[in-house]
Amino acid sequence: MPTLKHSEQKQTVYIHRESKGRGGKPVSLVKNLSLPKSELKALAKKLKKSCGSGGTVKDNVIEIQGEHRKKIADVLEKLGYKVKIAGG
């Protein structure tokens, strides 16, 4: 498992749920990550694999298809991020 730089350990990541404009299907959004694009894509790939779901990266926000906020929070906490789950 890669070690995080000092600045990354202080990041608080917010995980939101959204379904507006998606035909009523929920999407989990991972926001407030300040990572280079390549690392963001690698993290998105890891999250998609752990959730068994599809997803993408748009405007520095990782989108994972489905309601997976708890699973995503567990993975990010193991990587050393502070996580806040937001939204209903």
Z-matrix of the N, CA and C atoms (Angstrom, degrees):
N
C 1 1.453
C 2 1.529 1 108.63
N 3 1.352 2 118.34 1 130.48
C 4 1.460 3 119.83 2 -177.92
C 5 1.528 4 111.13 3 -69.61
N 6 1.321 5 115.19 4 144.96
C 7 1.461 6 118.60 5 177.24
C 8 1.515 7 108.80 6 -85.61
N 9 1.307 8 115.97 7 148.10
C 10 1.455 9 121.08 8 -178.07
C 11 1.516 10 110.90 9 -89.18
N 12 1.318 11 114.69 10 147.64
C 13 1.450 12 119.25 11 173.62
C 14 1.525 13 108.32 12 -71.62
N 15 1.322 14 115.90 13 160.95
C 16 1.466 15 121.04 14 -177.16
C 17 1.527 16 111.93 15 -54.86
N 18 1.342 17 117.57 16 -41.94
C 19 1.470 18 120.72 17 -177.90
C 20 1.522 19 111.81 18 -66.37
N 21 1.344 20 116.90 19 -34.08
C 22 1.461 21 119.93 20 -178.64
C 23 1.522 22 111.45 21 -71.03
N 24 1.320 23 117.78 22 -31.05
C 25 1.450 24 120.24 23 -179.75
C 26 1.524 25 111.19 24 -67.61
N 27 1.314 26 117.99 25 -24.72
C 28 1.461 27 121.35 26 -178.79
C 29 1.533 28 112.10 27 -87.27
N 30 1.323 29 117.41 28 -7.92
C 31 1.459 30 120.08 29 -178.86
C 32 1.521 31 111.42 30 -69.23
N 33 1.324 32 115.79 31 138.63
C 34 1.454 33 121.04 32 170.65
C 35 1.518 34 106.74 33 -106.43
N 36 1.325 35 116.08 34 119.78
C 37 1.455 36 122.11 35 -177.44
C 38 1.523 37 108.43 36 -98.77
N 39 1.328 38 116.32 37 135.78
C 40 1.460 39 121.45 38 179.53
C 41 1.521 40 109.09 39 -107.74
N 42 1.336 41 115.60 40 132.67
C 43 1.463 42 120.99 41 179.11
C 44 1.526 43 108.09 42 -114.17
N 45 1.322 44 115.58 43 117.44
C 46 1.457 45 122.28 44 -177.52
C 47 1.524 46 110.05 45 -111.06
N 48 1.322 47 115.24 46 161.62
C 49 1.466 48 121.64 47 173.17
C 50 1.513 49 106.53 48 -118.30
N 51 1.321 50 116.34 49 134.81
C 52 1.454 51 120.07 50 -179.38
C 53 1.521 52 109.30 51 -141.00
N 54 1.321 53 116.37 52 143.76
C 55 1.466 54 119.03 53 175.78
C 56 1.531 55 111.17 54 -136.66
N 57 1.326 56 116.26 55 -5.91
C 58 1.463 57 120.11 56 -178.62
C 59 1.530 58 110.64 57 -64.29
N 60 1.322 59 116.79 58 131.81
C 61 1.455 60 121.58 59 177.34
C 62 1.523 61 113.58 60 76.12
N 63 1.323 62 117.11 61 13.81
C 64 1.465 63 120.70 62 -177.59
C 65 1.532 64 110.71 63 -125.72
N 66 1.304 65 116.52 64 27.13
C 67 1.463 66 120.58 65 179.15
C 68 1.516 67 112.73 66 66.31
N 69 1.328 68 117.69 67 26.19
C 70 1.455 69 122.14 68 179.07
C 71 1.516 70 114.28 69 82.02
N 72 1.336 71 117.43 70 -1.16
C 73 1.466 72 120.33 71 -179.53
C 74 1.528 73 109.77 72 -84.91
N 75 1.317 74 117.53 73 132.60
C 76 1.473 75 120.21 74 -178.28
C 77 1.525 76 112.51 75 -74.46
N 78 1.336 77 115.12 76 147.37
C 79 1.462 78 123.00 77 175.46
C 80 1.517 79 106.91 78 -133.56
N 81 1.331 80 117.59 79 135.28
C 82 1.461 81 121.88 80 175.98
C 83 1.519 82 108.29 81 -93.68
N 84 1.332 83 116.67 82 127.32
C 85 1.461 84 122.32 83 -177.87
C 86 1.521 85 109.89 84 -110.67
N 87 1.317 86 116.91 85 130.87
C 88 1.462 87 122.69 86 176.98
C 89 1.518 88 106.70 87 -106.82
N 90 1.350 89 115.98 88 112.48
C 91 1.469 90 121.69 89 -174.18
C 92 1.523 91 111.52 90 -117.15
N 93 1.323 92 115.25 91 164.63
C 94 1.465 93 124.44 92 174.59
C 95 1.525 94 112.61 93 74.25
N 96 1.322 95 116.94 94 30.47
C 97 1.460 96 120.96 95 175.28
C 98 1.521 97 108.70 96 -97.72
N 99 1.319 98 117.65 97 122.87
C 100 1.459 99 119.95 98 175.48
C 101 1.521 100 108.12 99 -107.49
N 102 1.331 101 113.91 100 83.22
C 103 1.465 102 121.85 101 -179.97
C 104 1.523 103 108.77 102 -126.69
N 105 1.337 104 117.27 103 154.46
C 106 1.473 105 119.39 104 171.77
C 107 1.527 106 109.54 105 -61.00
N 108 1.335 107 115.54 106 154.21
C 109 1.464 108 120.67 107 -174.79
C 110 1.535 109 112.66 108 -56.00
N 111 1.338 110 117.16 109 -39.09
C 112 1.465 111 119.72 110 -178.23
C 113 1.534 112 111.19 111 -66.03
N 114 1.344 113 116.69 112 -40.55
C 115 1.468 114 120.06 113 178.58
C 116 1.520 115 111.09 114 -69.83
N 117 1.337 116 116.44 115 -34.69
C 118 1.462 117 121.22 116 178.01
C 119 1.529 118 109.75 117 -63.22
N 120 1.345 119 116.04 118 -43.65
C 121 1.470 120 119.93 119 178.92
C 122 1.517 121 111.18 120 -65.67
N 123 1.337 122 117.72 121 -38.99
C 124 1.461 123 121.21 122 178.89
C 125 1.531 124 110.75 123 -64.89
N 126 1.343 125 116.32 124 -40.90
C 127 1.462 126 120.51 125 177.84
C 128 1.527 127 110.22 126 -65.62
N 129 1.339 128 116.90 127 -41.13
C 130 1.466 129 120.74 128 178.09
C 131 1.528 130 110.19 129 -60.27
N 132 1.318 131 116.62 130 -40.94
C 133 1.470 132 120.73 131 179.80
C 134 1.528 133 110.49 132 -62.84
N 135 1.333 134 115.71 133 -42.73
C 136 1.471 135 120.49 134 179.31
C 137 1.527 136 110.45 135 -63.87
N 138 1.331 137 117.62 136 -42.19
C 139 1.464 138 121.46 137 -179.69
C 140 1.526 139 111.09 138 -67.15
N 141 1.333 140 116.83 139 -41.64
C 142 1.466 141 119.78 140 178.53
C 143 1.523 142 110.72 141 -61.23
N 144 1.327 143 116.18 142 -41.66
C 145 1.464 144 120.24 143 -179.70
C 146 1.522 145 111.12 144 -65.30
N 147 1.337 146 117.17 145 -42.86
C 148 1.462 147 119.74 146 -178.37
C 149 1.529 148 111.83 147 -68.78
N 150 1.337 149 117.04 148 -27.19
C 151 1.471 150 120.82 149 179.36
C 152 1.530 151 111.98 150 -91.79
N 153 1.316 152 117.16 151 -13.65
C 154 1.459 153 120.30 152 -176.46
C 155 1.508 154 111.18 153 64.22
N 156 1.331 155 115.40 154 42.75
C 157 1.449 156 120.15 155 -172.43
C 158 1.522 157 110.31 156 -143.95
N 159 1.314 158 116.13 157 166.34
C 160 1.456 159 121.29 158 176.55
C 161 1.511 160 110.45 159 -87.13
N 162 1.314 161 115.61 160 174.53
C 163 1.452 162 119.82 161 178.37
C 164 1.508 163 111.21 162 172.65
N 165 1.345 164 115.30 163 -176.91
C 166 1.459 165 121.11 164 -178.01
C 167 1.522 166 110.00 165 -158.23
N 168 1.333 167 115.53 166 175.73
C 169 1.463 168 121.68 167 173.78
C 170 1.516 169 106.98 168 -119.47
N 171 1.335 170 116.85 169 123.32
C 172 1.464 171 122.38 170 177.96
C 173 1.519 172 108.95 171 -133.94
N 174 1.316 173 117.52 172 125.98
C 175 1.466 174 123.03 173 176.46
C 176 1.530 175 112.23 174 51.13
N 177 1.327 176 116.95 175 47.81
C 178 1.472 177 123.21 176 -179.97
C 179 1.528 178 113.41 177 61.53
N 180 1.324 179 117.62 178 22.66
C 181 1.467 180 122.81 179 175.74
C 182 1.526 181 107.32 180 -120.92
N 183 1.336 182 115.91 181 128.50
C 184 1.465 183 120.04 182 176.81
C 185 1.526 184 107.78 183 -87.23
N 186 1.332 185 116.26 184 126.70
C 187 1.464 186 121.73 185 178.22
C 188 1.521 187 108.22 186 -111.22
N 189 1.335 188 116.15 187 123.51
C 190 1.461 189 122.25 188 177.04
C 191 1.518 190 107.89 189 -116.07
N 192 1.330 191 117.40 190 127.14
C 193 1.462 192 120.91 191 -177.74
C 194 1.521 193 110.39 192 -68.65
N 195 1.329 194 115.46 193 131.17
C 196 1.463 195 121.30 194 177.56
C 197 1.523 196 112.35 195 100.31
N 198 1.314 197 115.35 196 173.92
C 199 1.470 198 122.94 197 -179.66
C 200 1.528 199 108.27 198 -92.15
N 201 1.327 200 116.42 199 95.75
C 202 1.465 201 121.03 200 -176.14
C 203 1.524 202 111.72 201 -130.32
N 204 1.326 203 117.67 202 27.54
C 205 1.469 204 119.36 203 -174.13
C 206 1.519 205 112.95 204 -58.70
N 207 1.314 206 118.52 205 -41.77
C 208 1.467 207 120.99 206 -177.54
C 209 1.534 208 110.92 207 -66.04
N 210 1.336 209 116.55 208 -45.18
C 211 1.462 210 120.86 209 179.15
C 212 1.526 211 111.05 210 -61.59
N 213 1.334 212 116.18 211 -44.15
C 214 1.463 213 121.47 212 -179.99
C 215 1.527 214 109.69 213 -62.86
N 216 1.334 215 116.73 214 -42.94
C 217 1.465 216 120.97 215 179.42
C 218 1.525 217 110.49 216 -60.53
N 219 1.317 218 117.71 217 -42.49
C 220 1.469 219 121.49 218 179.61
C 221 1.523 220 111.20 219 -60.95
N 222 1.339 221 116.83 220 -45.26
C 223 1.466 222 120.93 221 -179.46
C 224 1.528 223 110.51 222 -63.99
N 225 1.326 224 117.00 223 -45.87
C 226 1.468 225 120.57 224 -177.70
C 227 1.526 226 111.59 225 -66.20
N 228 1.330 227 117.15 226 -37.26
C 229 1.471 228 119.96 227 178.30
C 230 1.526 229 110.82 228 -65.24
N 231 1.327 230 116.96 229 -37.96
C 232 1.467 231 119.94 230 177.01
C 233 1.522 232 111.24 231 -64.66
N 234 1.340 233 116.78 232 -28.58
C 235 1.462 234 121.24 233 178.85
C 236 1.532 235 111.79 234 -82.91
N 237 1.341 236 117.12 235 -5.82
C 238 1.459 237 120.16 236 174.97
C 239 1.513 238 116.19 237 102.53
N 240 1.328 239 117.74 238 8.11
C 241 1.464 240 120.72 239 178.58
C 242 1.509 241 110.68 240 -86.58
N 243 1.340 242 115.78 241 152.38
C 244 1.460 243 121.34 242 168.97
C 245 1.521 244 105.35 243 -87.33
N 246 1.328 245 117.18 244 132.08
C 247 1.467 246 120.81 245 -173.15
C 248 1.512 247 110.57 246 -122.97
N 249 1.331 248 116.24 247 136.17
C 250 1.460 249 123.04 248 172.81
C 251 1.521 250 107.21 249 -124.53
N 252 1.330 251 116.18 250 127.76
C 253 1.466 252 120.54 251 176.50
C 254 1.519 253 107.54 252 -93.77
N 255 1.333 254 115.83 253 125.10
C 256 1.462 255 120.97 254 -175.79
C 257 1.522 256 109.38 255 -122.65
N 258 1.312 257 115.93 256 161.22
C 259 1.460 258 121.33 257 175.50
C 260 1.523 259 112.78 258 81.46
N 261 1.334 260 115.87 259 162.25
C 262 1.456 261 120.87 260 -176.27
C 263 1.430 262 113.17 261 -100.73
